[in-house]
């Protein structure tokens, strides 16, 4: 298998680590991205995203000659689609990028090729990929089409691409088996096979489950705030029960998966997905609740000191120790406060610049601020001592 050529469509948080992993395993990998700057950066052996270990991983893959990036596909033996599947304004899944990627690779597909969709997708998307291929004149009975969702944790992607179990759902059993054989060449976890629809639903189910559990924790944190109870101490105590595992509350839920994927299920049958919809709404409410809590603190400060306080918003990413801002409640909270004309000091140690406003170093922000709002539990913040400052902690800094 290692002599085969792989074409990876989409060189983002999943596509690039996957392409580098395959290249370092001896495959000839042709990465494709529509952004020329991304292509140029990768071909220089550099990365455009922050992920521990990814920079050296990509550098070695490029230097070996096994990884090359381009803006268009080429003929290959395996095609992997890892493009975004965002939500439209009505919370309906948008698979435009998947369809466009399929149309782009169609002219290069030959008999016997393996086509794998890794993008998180609503149920039935793999079948739509099949329909696009057939509309392009491809006999899908002579190729292998499968769905294999990524299930890595940002910040630990390199390890989890290899160690995690994978689910391969084929359009037919032969496709599932072909996908399993391919993933077996670089995945150490168990590889489970099923049909495409079940594999699609499995990814959505995993993240809807976590979203629902986080909603419980976020609701608990709101109740504890009113009751003057430390919610993190409470959860720690409750989790000593052998059958209780409450997740950690925060300022909401972000990221490209948990904040998005439940809507893929909800949109398929809103009447029967009431619990998942309620959980989604609770987690969205927690972000609005956090904004209200900060604004109340600002008003109280103004009444006491007769001036506008400076508020340090500590963290913009959607989770600790990464640079990923997708669907980030911390970024949303900071943006809302700034839109209201408040004196906000935005802090994010994992990125150098942000397109909308300048960032400040966390140590100087701490000195300058009157109110310190911890939005993300970044490792840089844990040793800080905001003596004499008012602290609002939404993420359990310890």
C-alpha positions as YAML, in Angstrom:
chain: A
units: angstrom
residues:
- id: 1
  name: UNK
  ca: [0.00, 0.00, 0.00]
- id: 2
  name: UNK
  ca: [2.84, 2.42, 0.77]
- id: 3
  name: UNK
  ca: [3.63, 2.77, -2.96]
- id: 4
  name: UNK
  ca: [0.19, 4.16, -3.66]
- id: 5
  name: UNK
  ca: [-0.42, 7.85, -4.27]
- id: 6
  name: UNK
  ca: [-2.79, 9.71, -1.94]
- id: 7
  name: UNK
  ca: [-4.64, 12.92, -2.77]
- id: 8
  name: UNK
  ca: [-5.86, 14.81, 0.31]
- id: 9
  name: UNK
  ca: [-8.42, 17.54, -0.40]
- id: 10
  name: UNK
  ca: [-8.41, 20.23, 2.28]
- id: 11
  name: UNK
  ca: [-5.25, 21.01, 4.25]
- id: 12
  name: UNK
  ca: [-6.71, 22.32, 7.47]
- id: 13
  name: UNK
  ca: [-6.79, 21.01, 11.03]
- id: 14
  name: UNK
  ca: [-7.46, 17.43, 9.88]
- id: 15
  name: UNK
  ca: [-6.27, 17.28, 6.29]
- id: 16
  name: UNK
  ca: [-2.76, 18.61, 6.90]
- id: 17
  name: UNK
  ca: [-1.88, 16.31, 9.86]
- id: 18
  name: UNK
  ca: [-3.32, 13.37, 7.93]
- id: 19
  name: UNK
  ca: [-1.35, 14.23, 4.80]
- id: 20
  name: UNK
  ca: [1.88, 14.61, 6.80]
- id: 21
  name: UNK
  ca: [1.28, 11.34, 8.64]
- id: 22
  name: UNK
  ca: [0.76, 9.45, 5.39]
- id: 23
  name: UNK
  ca: [3.83, 11.06, 3.80]
- id: 24
  name: UNK
  ca: [5.97, 10.14, 6.78]
- id: 25
  name: UNK
  ca: [4.70, 6.56, 6.46]
- id: 26
  name: UNK
  ca: [6.05, 6.37, 2.91]
- id: 27
  name: UNK
  ca: [3.03, 7.28, 0.83]
- id: 28
  name: UNK
  ca: [3.35, 9.81, -1.99]
- id: 29
  name: UNK
  ca: [0.91, 12.50, -0.92]
- id: 30
  name: UNK
  ca: [-0.52, 15.27, -3.06]
- id: 31
  name: UNK
  ca: [-2.26, 17.80, -0.79]
- id: 32
  name: UNK
  ca: [-4.85, 20.17, -2.23]
- id: 33
  name: UNK
  ca: [-6.10, 23.46, -0.83]
- id: 34
  name: UNK
  ca: [-7.90, 26.32, -2.57]
- id: 35
  name: UNK
  ca: [-5.87, 28.94, -0.70]
- id: 36
  name: UNK
  ca: [-2.58, 29.59, -2.50]
- id: 37
  name: UNK
  ca: [-0.92, 30.98, 0.64]
- id: 38
  name: UNK
  ca: [-1.64, 27.72, 2.47]
- id: 39
  name: UNK
  ca: [-0.15, 25.72, -0.42]
- id: 40
  name: UNK
  ca: [2.97, 27.89, -0.51]
- id: 41
  name: UNK
  ca: [3.45, 27.68, 3.26]
- id: 42
  name: UNK
  ca: [3.26, 23.89, 3.25]
- id: 43
  name: UNK
  ca: [5.62, 23.54, 0.32]
- id: 44
  name: UNK
  ca: [8.14, 25.56, 2.34]
- id: 45
  name: UNK
  ca: [7.87, 22.92, 5.07]
- id: 46
  name: UNK
  ca: [5.95, 25.27, 7.34]
- id: 47
  name: UNK
  ca: [2.46, 25.22, 8.86]
- id: 48
  name: UNK
  ca: [-0.39, 27.73, 8.93]
- id: 49
  name: UNK
  ca: [-2.09, 26.31, 12.05]
- id: 50
  name: UNK
  ca: [-0.89, 25.61, 15.58]
- id: 51
  name: UNK
  ca: [-0.91, 21.98, 16.67]
- id: 52
  name: UNK
  ca: [1.75, 20.47, 18.95]
- id: 53
  name: UNK
  ca: [4.34, 18.60, 16.89]
- id: 54
  name: UNK
  ca: [2.76, 19.45, 13.55]
- id: 55
  name: UNK
  ca: [5.50, 21.84, 12.41]
- id: 56
  name: UNK
  ca: [8.29, 19.27, 12.58]
- id: 57
  name: UNK
  ca: [5.93, 16.59, 11.26]
- id: 58
  name: UNK
  ca: [5.15, 18.62, 8.13]
- id: 59
  name: UNK
  ca: [8.76, 19.69, 7.70]
- id: 60
  name: UNK
  ca: [9.99, 16.09, 7.64]
- id: 61
  name: UNK
  ca: [7.20, 15.08, 5.24]
- id: 62
  name: UNK
  ca: [8.05, 17.87, 2.80]
- id: 63
  name: UNK
  ca: [11.81, 17.34, 3.05]
- id: 64
  name: UNK
  ca: [11.34, 13.65, 2.26]
- id: 65
  name: UNK
  ca: [9.72, 14.62, -1.01]
- id: 66
  name: UNK
  ca: [6.60, 12.62, -0.15]
- id: 67
  name: UNK
  ca: [4.35, 15.61, 0.58]
- id: 68
  name: UNK
  ca: [3.62, 18.27, -2.01]
- id: 69
  name: UNK
  ca: [0.78, 20.76, -2.02]
- id: 70
  name: UNK
  ca: [-1.12, 22.27, -4.93]
- id: 71
  name: UNK
  ca: [-4.40, 24.02, -5.68]
- id: 72
  name: UNK
  ca: [-5.69, 21.27, -7.97]
- id: 73
  name: UNK
  ca: [-5.95, 17.46, -7.64]
- id: 74
  name: UNK
  ca: [-4.01, 14.87, -9.62]
- id: 75
  name: UNK
  ca: [-4.62, 11.24, -10.52]
- id: 76
  name: UNK
  ca: [-4.16, 9.11, -7.40]
- id: 77
  name: UNK
  ca: [-5.04, 5.75, -5.92]
- id: 78
  name: UNK
  ca: [-6.73, 7.08, -2.79]
- id: 79
  name: UNK
  ca: [-8.68, 10.34, -2.50]
- id: 80
  name: UNK
  ca: [-9.42, 11.72, 0.97]
- id: 81
  name: UNK
  ca: [-11.88, 14.61, 1.34]
- id: 82
  name: UNK
  ca: [-11.32, 16.66, 4.51]
- id: 83
  name: UNK
  ca: [-13.04, 19.97, 3.80]
- id: 84
  name: UNK
  ca: [-15.27, 22.05, 6.10]
- id: 85
  name: UNK
  ca: [-18.98, 21.38, 6.53]
- id: 86
  name: UNK
  ca: [-20.24, 24.57, 8.19]
- id: 87
  name: UNK
  ca: [-23.71, 25.52, 9.32]
- id: 88
  name: UNK
  ca: [-25.87, 27.84, 7.26]
- id: 89
  name: UNK
  ca: [-27.67, 30.71, 9.00]
- id: 90
  name: UNK
  ca: [-30.71, 28.51, 9.63]
- id: 91
  name: UNK
  ca: [-28.58, 25.92, 11.47]
- id: 92
  name: UNK
  ca: [-28.81, 23.58, 8.50]
- id: 93
  name: UNK
  ca: [-25.65, 21.75, 7.39]
- id: 94
  name: UNK
  ca: [-23.88, 23.14, 4.34]
- id: 95
  name: UNK
  ca: [-22.12, 20.44, 2.31]
- id: 96
  name: UNK
  ca: [-21.18, 22.75, -0.56]
- id: 97
  name: UNK
  ca: [-17.45, 22.22, 0.02]
- id: 98
  name: UNK
  ca: [-17.86, 18.44, -0.02]
- id: 99
  name: UNK
  ca: [-19.74, 18.58, -3.32]
- id: 100
  name: UNK
  ca: [-17.17, 20.97, -4.82]
- id: 101
  name: UNK
  ca: [-14.30, 18.72, -3.70]
- id: 102
  name: UNK
  ca: [-16.03, 15.70, -5.23]
- id: 103
  name: UNK
  ca: [-16.50, 17.51, -8.52]
- id: 104
  name: UNK
  ca: [-12.83, 18.54, -8.46]
- id: 105
  name: UNK
  ca: [-11.50, 14.99, -8.06]
- id: 106
  name: UNK
  ca: [-13.99, 13.31, -10.40]
- id: 107
  name: UNK
  ca: [-11.91, 13.80, -13.59]
- id: 108
  name: UNK
  ca: [-8.95, 12.04, -11.95]
- id: 109
  name: UNK
  ca: [-10.71, 8.95, -10.60]
- id: 110
  name: UNK
  ca: [-10.07, 5.58, -12.25]
- id: 111
  name: UNK
  ca: [-11.30, 2.05, -11.73]
- id: 112
  name: UNK
  ca: [-10.24, 0.53, -8.41]
- id: 113
  name: UNK
  ca: [-9.63, 3.86, -6.63]
- id: 114
  name: UNK
  ca: [-10.62, 4.40, -3.00]
- id: 115
  name: UNK
  ca: [-12.53, 7.60, -2.20]
- id: 116
  name: UNK
  ca: [-12.90, 8.47, 1.47]
- id: 117
  name: UNK
  ca: [-14.97, 11.27, 2.96]
- id: 118
  name: UNK
  ca: [-13.62, 12.35, 6.37]
- id: 119
  name: UNK
  ca: [-15.52, 15.63, 6.74]
- id: 120
  name: UNK
  ca: [-18.15, 15.59, 9.48]
- id: 121
  name: UNK
  ca: [-21.35, 15.27, 7.47]
- id: 122
  name: UNK
  ca: [-25.11, 14.87, 7.85]
- id: 123
  name: UNK
  ca: [-26.52, 11.43, 7.25]
- id: 124
  name: UNK
  ca: [-26.76, 10.68, 3.53]
- id: 125
  name: UNK
  ca: [-23.81, 12.82, 2.43]
- id: 126
  name: UNK
  ca: [-21.69, 9.88, 1.26]
- id: 127
  name: UNK
  ca: [-24.58, 8.84, -0.96]
- id: 128
  name: UNK
  ca: [-24.67, 12.36, -2.40]
- id: 129
  name: UNK
  ca: [-20.93, 12.06, -3.14]
- id: 130
  name: UNK
  ca: [-21.76, 8.84, -4.99]
- id: 131
  name: UNK
  ca: [-24.46, 10.66, -6.96]
- id: 132
  name: UNK
  ca: [-22.03, 13.43, -7.96]
- id: 133
  name: UNK
  ca: [-19.48, 10.86, -9.12]
- id: 134
  name: UNK
  ca: [-22.10, 9.02, -11.15]
- id: 135
  name: UNK
  ca: [-23.28, 12.30, -12.68]
- id: 136
  name: UNK
  ca: [-19.66, 12.83, -13.73]
- id: 137
  name: UNK
  ca: [-19.70, 9.56, -15.64]
- id: 138
  name: UNK
  ca: [-17.96, 7.38, -13.04]
- id: 139
  name: UNK
  ca: [-19.16, 3.82, -12.56]
- id: 140
  name: UNK
  ca: [-19.27, 3.77, -8.74]
- id: 141
  name: UNK
  ca: [-19.54, 0.00, -8.84]
- id: 142
  name: UNK
  ca: [-15.92, -0.08, -9.99]
- id: 143
  name: UNK
  ca: [-14.51, 2.19, -7.26]
- id: 144
  name: UNK
  ca: [-14.63, 2.05, -3.46]
- id: 145
  name: UNK
  ca: [-16.45, 4.88, -1.67]
- id: 146
  name: UNK
  ca: [-16.47, 5.09, 2.13]
- id: 147
  name: UNK
  ca: [-17.00, 7.46, 5.03]
- id: 148
  name: UNK
  ca: [-14.48, 7.58, 7.89]
- id: 149
  name: UNK
  ca: [-15.00, 10.47, 10.32]
- id: 150
  name: UNK
  ca: [-12.07, 12.05, 12.09]
- id: 151
  name: UNK
  ca: [-12.37, 11.91, 15.87]
- id: 152
  name: UNK
  ca: [-9.24, 13.60, 17.18]
- id: 153
  name: UNK
  ca: [-8.82, 16.08, 20.01]
- id: 154
  name: UNK
  ca: [-7.22, 19.37, 18.89]
- id: 155
  name: UNK
  ca: [-3.94, 19.71, 20.74]
- id: 156
  name: UNK
  ca: [-3.36, 15.96, 20.55]
- id: 157
  name: UNK
  ca: [-4.06, 15.37, 16.87]
- id: 158
  name: UNK
  ca: [-0.77, 13.77, 15.83]
- id: 159
  name: UNK
  ca: [-1.06, 11.04, 18.46]
- id: 160
  name: UNK
  ca: [-4.78, 10.42, 18.11]
- id: 161
  name: UNK
  ca: [-4.66, 10.05, 14.32]
- id: 162
  name: UNK
  ca: [-2.65, 6.90, 14.98]
- id: 163
  name: UNK
  ca: [-3.95, 5.66, 18.34]
- id: 164
  name: UNK
  ca: [-7.71, 6.22, 18.12]
- id: 165
  name: UNK
  ca: [-10.18, 3.62, 16.93]
- id: 166
  name: UNK
  ca: [-11.73, 4.44, 13.55]
- id: 167
  name: UNK
  ca: [-15.11, 3.72, 12.00]
- id: 168
  name: UNK
  ca: [-15.21, 3.02, 8.26]
- id: 169
  name: UNK
  ca: [-18.64, 3.06, 6.64]
- id: 170
  name: UNK
  ca: [-18.78, 1.83, 3.07]
- id: 171
  name: UNK
  ca: [-21.36, 2.41, 0.40]
- id: 172
  name: UNK
  ca: [-21.14, -1.38, 0.20]
- id: 173
  name: UNK
  ca: [-19.26, -4.04, 2.22]
- id: 174
  name: UNK
  ca: [-16.41, -4.17, -0.31]
- id: 175
  name: UNK
  ca: [-15.82, -0.43, 0.08]
- id: 176
  name: UNK
  ca: [-15.81, -0.73, 3.87]
- id: 177
  name: UNK
  ca: [-13.23, -3.50, 3.65]
- id: 178
  name: UNK
  ca: [-11.06, -1.50, 1.25]
- id: 179
  name: UNK
  ca: [-11.18, 1.44, 3.62]
- id: 180
  name: UNK
  ca: [-10.28, -0.77, 6.57]
- id: 181
  name: UNK
  ca: [-7.26, -2.17, 4.73]
- id: 182
  name: UNK
  ca: [-6.04, 1.33, 3.94]
- id: 183
  name: UNK
  ca: [-6.42, 2.70, 7.48]
- id: 184
  name: UNK
  ca: [-4.78, -0.44, 8.86]
- id: 185
  name: UNK
  ca: [-1.49, 0.71, 7.31]
- id: 186
  name: UNK
  ca: [-1.18, 3.71, 9.64]
- id: 187
  name: UNK
  ca: [-3.77, 3.39, 12.44]
- id: 188
  name: UNK
  ca: [-2.95, 1.39, 15.59]
- id: 189
  name: UNK
  ca: [-6.46, 1.62, 17.04]
- id: 190
  name: UNK
  ca: [-9.23, -0.80, 16.19]
- id: 191
  name: UNK
  ca: [-10.89, -0.25, 12.82]
- id: 192
  name: UNK
  ca: [-14.61, -0.97, 12.83]
- id: 193
  name: UNK
  ca: [-16.63, -1.37, 9.66]
- id: 194
  name: UNK
  ca: [-20.28, -0.55, 9.01]
- id: 195
  name: UNK
  ca: [-22.40, 1.14, 6.35]
- id: 196
  name: UNK
  ca: [-21.94, 4.77, 5.38]
- id: 197
  name: UNK
  ca: [-25.10, 6.08, 7.05]
- id: 198
  name: UNK
  ca: [-24.28, 4.48, 10.39]
- id: 199
  name: UNK
  ca: [-20.73, 5.84, 10.25]
- id: 200
  name: UNK
  ca: [-22.03, 9.33, 9.51]
- id: 201
  name: UNK
  ca: [-24.47, 9.12, 12.41]
- id: 202
  name: UNK
  ca: [-21.81, 7.77, 14.76]
- id: 203
  name: UNK
  ca: [-19.71, 10.94, 14.47]
- id: 204
  name: UNK
  ca: [-22.72, 13.16, 15.05]
- id: 205
  name: UNK
  ca: [-23.84, 11.03, 17.99]
- id: 206
  name: UNK
  ca: [-20.46, 11.23, 19.71]
- id: 207
  name: UNK
  ca: [-20.48, 15.02, 19.67]
- id: 208
  name: UNK
  ca: [-24.17, 15.42, 20.47]
- id: 209
  name: UNK
  ca: [-23.57, 13.22, 23.53]
- id: 210
  name: UNK
  ca: [-20.75, 15.47, 24.71]
- id: 211
  name: UNK
  ca: [-22.76, 18.61, 23.99]
- id: 212
  name: UNK
  ca: [-25.61, 17.31, 26.13]
- id: 213
  name: UNK
  ca: [-23.28, 16.49, 29.01]
- id: 214
  name: UNK
  ca: [-21.63, 19.91, 28.81]
- id: 215
  name: UNK
  ca: [-25.07, 21.52, 28.85]
- id: 216
  name: UNK
  ca: [-25.73, 19.78, 32.18]
- id: 217
  name: UNK
  ca: [-22.44, 21.15, 33.55]
- id: 218
  name: UNK
  ca: [-23.17, 24.65, 32.25]
- id: 219
  name: UNK
  ca: [-26.65, 24.62, 33.75]
- id: 220
  name: UNK
  ca: [-25.16, 23.42, 37.02]
- id: 221
  name: UNK
  ca: [-22.64, 26.28, 36.97]
- id: 222
  name: UNK
  ca: [-25.41, 28.87, 36.61]
- id: 223
  name: UNK
  ca: [-27.33, 27.37, 39.53]
- id: 224
  name: UNK
  ca: [-24.18, 27.22, 41.66]
- id: 225
  name: UNK
  ca: [-23.39, 30.86, 40.91]
- id: 226
  name: UNK
  ca: [-26.75, 31.86, 42.36]
- id: 227
  name: UNK
  ca: [-26.29, 29.56, 45.35]
- id: 228
  name: UNK
  ca: [-22.72, 30.77, 45.97]
- id: 229
  name: UNK
  ca: [-21.25, 27.29, 45.49]
- id: 230
  name: UNK
  ca: [-17.92, 26.59, 43.77]
- id: 231
  name: UNK
  ca: [-19.10, 24.51, 40.83]
- id: 232
  name: UNK
  ca: [-15.67, 23.02, 40.13]
- id: 233
  name: UNK
  ca: [-15.31, 21.80, 43.71]
- id: 234
  name: UNK
  ca: [-18.85, 20.44, 43.52]
- id: 235
  name: UNK
  ca: [-18.19, 18.55, 40.29]
- id: 236
  name: UNK
  ca: [-14.95, 17.15, 41.69]
- id: 237
  name: UNK
  ca: [-16.80, 15.82, 44.69]
- id: 238
  name: UNK
  ca: [-19.74, 14.43, 42.69]
- id: 239
  name: UNK
  ca: [-17.39, 12.68, 40.27]
- id: 240
  name: UNK
  ca: [-16.08, 10.55, 43.12]
- id: 241
  name: UNK
  ca: [-19.29, 8.58, 42.70]
- id: 242
  name: UNK
  ca: [-18.33, 5.47, 40.69]
- id: 243
  name: UNK
  ca: [-21.04, 6.03, 38.07]
- id: 244
  name: UNK
  ca: [-20.92, 9.83, 37.76]
- id: 245
  name: UNK
  ca: [-18.69, 11.70, 35.31]
- id: 246
  name: UNK
  ca: [-19.82, 15.31, 34.98]
- id: 247
  name: UNK
  ca: [-17.87, 17.30, 32.40]
- id: 248
  name: UNK
  ca: [-16.45, 20.77, 33.00]
- id: 249
  name: UNK
  ca: [-18.51, 23.94, 32.48]
- id: 250
  name: UNK
  ca: [-17.24, 26.90, 30.50]
- id: 251
  name: UNK
  ca: [-18.46, 30.05, 28.79]
- id: 252
  name: UNK
  ca: [-20.33, 27.98, 26.21]
- id: 253
  name: UNK
  ca: [-19.26, 25.37, 23.68]
- id: 254
  name: UNK
  ca: [-17.03, 25.99, 20.67]
- id: 255
  name: UNK
  ca: [-15.05, 24.24, 18.01]
- id: 256
  name: UNK
  ca: [-15.80, 22.75, 14.64]
- id: 257
  name: UNK
  ca: [-17.49, 19.64, 16.09]
- id: 258
  name: UNK
  ca: [-19.39, 19.84, 19.35]
- id: 259
  name: UNK
  ca: [-20.90, 23.27, 18.71]
- id: 260
  name: UNK
  ca: [-21.96, 22.28, 15.19]
- id: 261
  name: UNK
  ca: [-22.59, 18.56, 14.82]
- id: 262
  name: UNK
  ca: [-25.73, 18.28, 16.99]
- id: 263
  name: UNK
  ca: [-27.51, 20.59, 14.55]
- id: 264
  name: UNK
  ca: [-26.86, 18.01, 11.82]
- id: 265
  name: UNK
  ca: [-29.02, 15.56, 13.77]
- id: 266
  name: UNK
  ca: [-31.57, 18.15, 14.91]
- id: 267
  name: UNK
  ca: [-32.11, 19.38, 11.35]
- id: 268
  name: UNK
  ca: [-32.95, 15.87, 10.20]
- id: 269
  name: UNK
  ca: [-35.92, 15.57, 12.60]
- id: 270
  name: UNK
  ca: [-36.39, 18.50, 14.93]
- id: 271
  name: UNK
  ca: [-39.52, 17.08, 16.57]
- id: 272
  name: UNK
  ca: [-37.71, 13.94, 17.74]
- id: 273
  name: UNK
  ca: [-34.45, 15.64, 18.77]
- id: 274
  name: UNK
  ca: [-35.86, 17.74, 21.59]
- id: 275
  name: UNK
  ca: [-33.22, 16.86, 24.19]
- id: 276
  name: UNK
  ca: [-30.34, 17.61, 21.82]
- id: 277
  name: UNK
  ca: [-31.93, 20.91, 20.78]
- id: 278
  name: UNK
  ca: [-32.46, 21.92, 24.40]
- id: 279
  name: UNK
  ca: [-28.81, 21.12, 25.18]
- id: 280
  name: UNK
  ca: [-27.67, 23.22, 22.23]
- id: 281
  name: UNK
  ca: [-29.83, 26.12, 23.39]
- id: 282
  name: UNK
  ca: [-28.55, 25.81, 26.96]
- id: 283
  name: UNK
  ca: [-24.94, 26.00, 25.82]
- id: 284
  name: UNK
  ca: [-25.71, 29.02, 23.64]
- id: 285
  name: UNK
  ca: [-27.50, 30.63, 26.58]
- id: 286
  name: UNK
  ca: [-24.47, 30.09, 28.81]
- id: 287
  name: UNK
  ca: [-22.47, 32.40, 26.54]
- id: 288
  name: UNK
  ca: [-25.14, 35.12, 26.77]
- id: 289
  name: UNK
  ca: [-25.29, 34.61, 30.53]
- id: 290
  name: UNK
  ca: [-21.53, 35.10, 30.73]
- id: 291
  name: UNK
  ca: [-21.77, 38.37, 28.81]
- id: 292
  name: UNK
  ca: [-24.42, 39.57, 31.23]
- id: 293
  name: UNK
  ca: [-22.30, 38.65, 34.23]
- id: 294
  name: UNK
  ca: [-19.32, 40.63, 32.90]
- id: 295
  name: UNK
  ca: [-21.50, 43.65, 32.11]
- id: 296
  name: UNK
  ca: [-22.98, 43.60, 35.62]
- id: 297
  name: UNK
  ca: [-19.46, 43.58, 37.06]
- id: 298
  name: UNK
  ca: [-18.57, 46.57, 34.89]
- id: 299
  name: UNK
  ca: [-21.62, 48.50, 36.08]
- id: 300
  name: UNK
  ca: [-20.81, 47.77, 39.73]
- id: 301
  name: UNK
  ca: [-17.22, 48.89, 39.21]
- id: 302
  name: UNK
  ca: [-18.39, 52.18, 37.64]
- id: 303
  name: UNK
  ca: [-20.73, 52.83, 40.55]
- id: 304
  name: UNK
  ca: [-17.93, 52.23, 43.06]
- id: 305
  name: UNK
  ca: [-15.07, 54.01, 41.26]
- id: 306
  name: UNK
  ca: [-16.84, 56.55, 39.02]
- id: 307
  name: UNK
  ca: [-14.90, 55.44, 35.95]
- id: 308
  name: UNK
  ca: [-15.00, 52.83, 33.23]
- id: 309
  name: UNK
  ca: [-12.98, 49.71, 34.13]
- id: 310
  name: UNK
  ca: [-10.50, 48.00, 31.84]
- id: 311
  name: UNK
  ca: [-11.48, 44.39, 31.27]
- id: 312
  name: UNK
  ca: [-8.92, 41.75, 30.29]
- id: 313
  name: UNK
  ca: [-10.56, 38.95, 28.32]
- id: 314
  name: UNK
  ca: [-8.15, 36.08, 28.85]
- id: 315
  name: UNK
  ca: [-8.31, 33.68, 25.94]
- id: 316
  name: UNK
  ca: [-10.07, 33.69, 22.57]
- id: 317
  name: UNK
  ca: [-9.64, 30.10, 21.35]
- id: 318
  name: UNK
  ca: [-12.45, 27.58, 21.77]
- id: 319
  name: UNK
  ca: [-10.38, 25.36, 24.11]
- id: 320
  name: UNK
  ca: [-7.10, 25.48, 26.03]
- id: 321
  name: UNK
  ca: [-3.65, 25.66, 24.43]
- id: 322
  name: UNK
  ca: [-4.62, 25.87, 20.75]
- id: 323
  name: UNK
  ca: [-5.07, 28.69, 18.23]
- id: 324
  name: UNK
  ca: [-8.42, 27.52, 16.86]
- id: 325
  name: UNK
  ca: [-11.07, 30.25, 16.99]
- id: 326
  name: UNK
  ca: [-13.86, 28.35, 15.24]
- id: 327
  name: UNK
  ca: [-17.23, 28.81, 16.96]
- id: 328
  name: UNK
  ca: [-15.38, 30.07, 20.04]
- id: 329
  name: UNK
  ca: [-17.65, 31.41, 22.80]
- id: 330
  name: UNK
  ca: [-14.65, 33.27, 24.24]
- id: 331
  name: UNK
  ca: [-14.15, 35.14, 20.98]
- id: 332
  name: UNK
  ca: [-17.87, 35.85, 20.77]
- id: 333
  name: UNK
  ca: [-17.98, 37.24, 24.31]
- id: 334
  name: UNK
  ca: [-14.94, 39.46, 23.70]
- id: 335
  name: UNK
  ca: [-16.36, 40.73, 20.40]
- id: 336
  name: UNK
  ca: [-19.72, 41.57, 21.97]
- id: 337
  name: UNK
  ca: [-18.10, 43.53, 24.79]
- id: 338
  name: UNK
  ca: [-15.96, 45.48, 22.33]
- id: 339
  name: UNK
  ca: [-18.96, 46.18, 20.08]
- id: 340
  name: UNK
  ca: [-20.63, 47.79, 23.10]
- id: 341
  name: UNK
  ca: [-17.73, 50.24, 23.37]
- id: 342
  name: UNK
  ca: [-16.33, 48.85, 26.62]
- id: 343
  name: UNK
  ca: [-12.62, 49.04, 27.45]
- id: 344
  name: UNK
  ca: [-11.58, 45.50, 26.62]
- id: 345
  name: UNK
  ca: [-8.06, 44.09, 26.50]
- id: 346
  name: UNK
  ca: [-8.14, 40.95, 24.30]
- id: 347
  name: UNK
  ca: [-5.56, 38.27, 25.13]
- id: 348
  name: UNK
  ca: [-4.75, 35.08, 23.21]
- id: 349
  name: UNK
  ca: [-1.21, 33.69, 23.73]
- id: 350
  name: UNK
  ca: [-1.55, 31.12, 20.93]
- id: 351
  name: UNK
  ca: [-1.88, 33.60, 18.07]
- id: 352
  name: UNK
  ca: [0.28, 36.58, 17.15]
- id: 353
  name: UNK
  ca: [-2.33, 38.75, 15.43]
- id: 354
  name: UNK
  ca: [-6.07, 38.90, 15.00]
- id: 355
  name: UNK
  ca: [-7.77, 40.49, 12.01]
- id: 356
  name: UNK
  ca: [-10.18, 42.73, 13.90]
- id: 357
  name: UNK
  ca: [-8.18, 44.20, 16.78]
- id: 358
  name: UNK
  ca: [-4.70, 44.10, 18.35]
- id: 359
  name: UNK
  ca: [-3.92, 41.55, 21.01]
- id: 360
  name: UNK
  ca: [-2.00, 42.18, 24.21]
- id: 361
  name: UNK
  ca: [0.44, 40.01, 26.15]
- id: 362
  name: UNK
  ca: [-1.19, 38.30, 29.10]
- id: 363
  name: UNK
  ca: [1.22, 39.67, 31.70]
- id: 364
  name: UNK
  ca: [0.79, 43.30, 30.68]
- id: 365
  name: UNK
  ca: [-2.97, 42.83, 30.34]
- id: 366
  name: UNK
  ca: [-3.07, 41.55, 33.90]
- id: 367
  name: UNK
  ca: [-1.23, 44.63, 35.17]
- id: 368
  name: UNK
  ca: [-3.44, 47.04, 33.24]
- id: 369
  name: UNK
  ca: [-6.84, 45.49, 33.86]
- id: 370
  name: UNK
  ca: [-9.30, 46.28, 36.62]
- id: 371
  name: UNK
  ca: [-11.40, 43.19, 35.91]
- id: 372
  name: UNK
  ca: [-9.83, 39.91, 34.76]
- id: 373
  name: UNK
  ca: [-12.19, 37.57, 32.90]
- id: 374
  name: UNK
  ca: [-10.85, 34.04, 32.41]
- id: 375
  name: UNK
  ca: [-12.51, 32.64, 29.30]
- id: 376
  name: UNK
  ca: [-10.09, 29.85, 28.35]
- id: 377
  name: UNK
  ca: [-7.99, 27.70, 30.66]
- id: 378
  name: UNK
  ca: [-4.68, 28.26, 28.82]
- id: 379
  name: UNK
  ca: [-1.58, 26.96, 30.59]
- id: 380
  name: UNK
  ca: [-0.05, 30.46, 30.56]
- id: 381
  name: UNK
  ca: [-2.83, 31.75, 32.80]
- id: 382
  name: UNK
  ca: [-2.60, 29.16, 35.56]
- id: 383
  name: UNK
  ca: [0.42, 30.69, 37.31]
- id: 384
  name: UNK
  ca: [-0.89, 34.26, 37.15]
- id: 385
  name: UNK
  ca: [-1.72, 36.01, 40.39]
- id: 386
  name: UNK
  ca: [-4.25, 38.78, 39.76]
- id: 387
  name: UNK
  ca: [-3.77, 40.28, 43.23]
- id: 388
  name: UNK
  ca: [-6.13, 43.15, 43.90]
- id: 389
  name: UNK
  ca: [-8.07, 42.56, 40.69]
- id: 390
  name: UNK
  ca: [-11.67, 41.53, 40.38]
- id: 391
  name: UNK
  ca: [-11.71, 38.06, 38.81]
- id: 392
  name: UNK
  ca: [-14.52, 36.41, 36.86]
- id: 393
  name: UNK
  ca: [-13.66, 32.80, 36.12]
- id: 394
  name: UNK
  ca: [-15.74, 30.94, 33.54]
- id: 395
  name: UNK
  ca: [-13.29, 28.10, 32.91]
- id: 396
  name: UNK
  ca: [-12.06, 26.90, 36.31]
- id: 397
  name: UNK
  ca: [-8.54, 28.36, 36.42]
- id: 398
  name: UNK
  ca: [-6.75, 26.50, 39.21]
...
